Amino acid sequence: MEEKRRSGASALLRERYIGDDPERLARLDEEQVSADVAQLIYDVRTDAGLSQRELAALVGTTQSVISRLEDSDYGGRSLTMLERIARALNKRLKITMTDRRHRARTTGSPKRNGRAGAAASAAGPNG
């Protein structure tokens, strides 16, 4: 029941504040990609049982960098850093793009719902 109420509220807010405005839709997509990537980094780190400091040591960076990467408001993520994280966790980085008309896609995180745009997931060595 709670999830249904939240979904209705999200739809109402989306309709009211974004509607069919192409600029707002594009910005929403950008923000969603950022949130998805931040969540993905957090998920693969915690699934591996690592602290930010431990992941940083494996990647060759600092804890503060990992903290920023896990912050959806941070805009400085790079493909190179995502590859370094994947390699440190013995994973393969997989990136896909979908048509903006399709609203559902996977992010590699079962905790998030899909949306249009680019997707990134960290698959295990066989995935």
N, C-alpha and C positions, 0 to 999 in steps of 0.2 A: 504494500500500500504506500509506504513512504517513498519508494523508488518511483512509483507511478506519479505521485504528487510532484516530485522533483522534476520528472520528465515534462510534465505539464507546465510547470513554472519555467523551465528552460525554453520550451517552445513559445510560451507567451512573451518572455523577454526577448527572444530572438526575433519574433514577429514585430514587436513594438519598437525595438532599437536598431535592428538591422534590416529587416524586411527584404526587399529585392535590390537594395542599393549595392551596386557592384564594388564600390570602394570599401564599403563596410564589410561586405562578404569576403573580399580579398584580405582585409586586415584580420578578420576572424580566422580565416584559414592560416595566416601567418602565425597568429597567436596559438592556434591549436597545434601546429607543427612544433612550435617551441615547447609547448607544454608536453607534447608526446615524447619529444627527445629527452627532455629533463626527466620525465617519469621513467623512460626506458633506462637511462643511466642509473637512476636510483634503484630500479627493479633488478637490474643485472648485478649491481653491487650488493644489495641486500640478499638476493638469492644465493650469491656466492659466500654469504656470511662475513662480508668484509666491512670494516669501518671506512669512512672517507680517507683517513690517514693511511690505512693499509692499501687501499686501491691506488692512492697517490704514489706510494712507494713502488708498487708494481708497474705503474705507468711511467714513472720518472718525473713526477710533478709534485706539487704541494697539495695539502688538504684543502686550502682555500680555493684552489683551481677546481677541484672536484665539487666543492660546495657551490661554486658559481655555476658549474655545468648542470647541477641538479636544480637550479633556480630557473623557473620558466620565464622569468623576466630578463634573464641574461641573453644577450644577442651575439655573443662572441664565440659560439661553438664552431668548430671546424671539422670537416670530414677527416682530416689527419688525426685529430684528437679522438674522434669516435673510433677510428681504426686502431689506434693505440690501446684504447680501453678494451675493445673486442679482443685484440691479440693477447693482452695481459690476462684476460679471463678465459683464454682458449676458446674464443667464439669467432664467428665470421659475421662481419657486418653485411647486412642485406638491405638495399634501398630500392623502393618501388615508387612509381608515380601512377596516379589514376586521373581519369577525366574528372574535372570539377563537378560535372553533373551527377556523378556517383557519390553519394554521401557516406557510404560505409567502406571501411578498409581496416586492415589489421595493422597494429603497431608493434606487435611483439609483446604487448602488455595486456594480460587478461583483465587488469583492473580498470582499463579505460575503454570507452566506447569509440567507435571509428568515426572518421570524417574525411572529407575530400582533401586532396593535396598530396604531398610526399609522405612516404612512410619509411621508417627505419626500424629494423629489428636486429637484435643480436642473436643469431642462431648458434647452436652448439656446433661442434666440428662436423657433425653429420647432417646438419640441417641447413 
